[in-house]
Amino acid sequence: MSEKARLLYASPNGDRWFLVRPAAGGAVVRHHANQPSGGNIEELDVGVFLTRGPLGPEHQELLRLIGTLTETR
């Protein structure tokens, strides 16, 4: 199985957040910082991501996505 990633949010300043399911399983949020900030990539456990810092649009989008899991089709 290969890694799967879904863009959660792209900020106006160029930062991007992805929900990622690595080939080994589980789920993480991968943050790609914009180039002026160094372009670093950081991976956080979903729970850590949701409890870290102020609730930004990237957090809101992940919560919205999680909420869709309970919707009926």
N, C-alpha and C positions, 0 to 999 in steps of 0.2 A: 504494500500500500504506500502511496506517495503522500507527501505533505499536502494539505489543502488549506487555502487561505481565503478569507473574505474581507474586503475593505469595509471597515466600520465607519471611519470618518476621515476626511481630508480637510485640514484647517486652511484658512486663507493664507497663513504664513508658510505653508508647504509641509507641515508635519502630517504624518499619516499613521493611522492605527488600523491594525488588522486582527481579526479573530483567526487564530491558526490552530489547526489540528495536525500536530507533527505525526510523522509516520509511526512513531512509537506509541501514539495514543495520547489521550488527555486533551486539554485545550489551554492555550495561552493567548495573551494579548501581546502583539508585537508592535512596538512604537518605532517608527522611522523618523528621526529628527530631521528638520530641514538642514540644508547645507550651511547656512550662516551659523547655525547652532552646533555644527560639527558633523552632522549627518550620521550620528551614532544610531545603532539599533539596539533596543532593549526588549527583553521578553519578561513578562510578568504573569504569574498565575492569575486566573480570572478573578478569584476572590481578593487577592492582594490589589489588583488593579482597581476593583470597585471600591475598596476602602482607602485608597491612597489619594490624598490631595482633595481639592474642591471638586464638586460634581460638575464636570464640563460636558460639552456636547458629545465627546467621544464616549463618556460614561453613559449618557442618556441614550445613545444609539445602541450600545450593548444591552442595556436594560430593555429597550424596545424590542430588540431582536429576541431576547430571552422570553419576553412576554408573548411573542408570536407562537411560541411552542405550545401554549395552552389554548390557542384559538381553535375553534372547530372549523372543519373544512366544509 
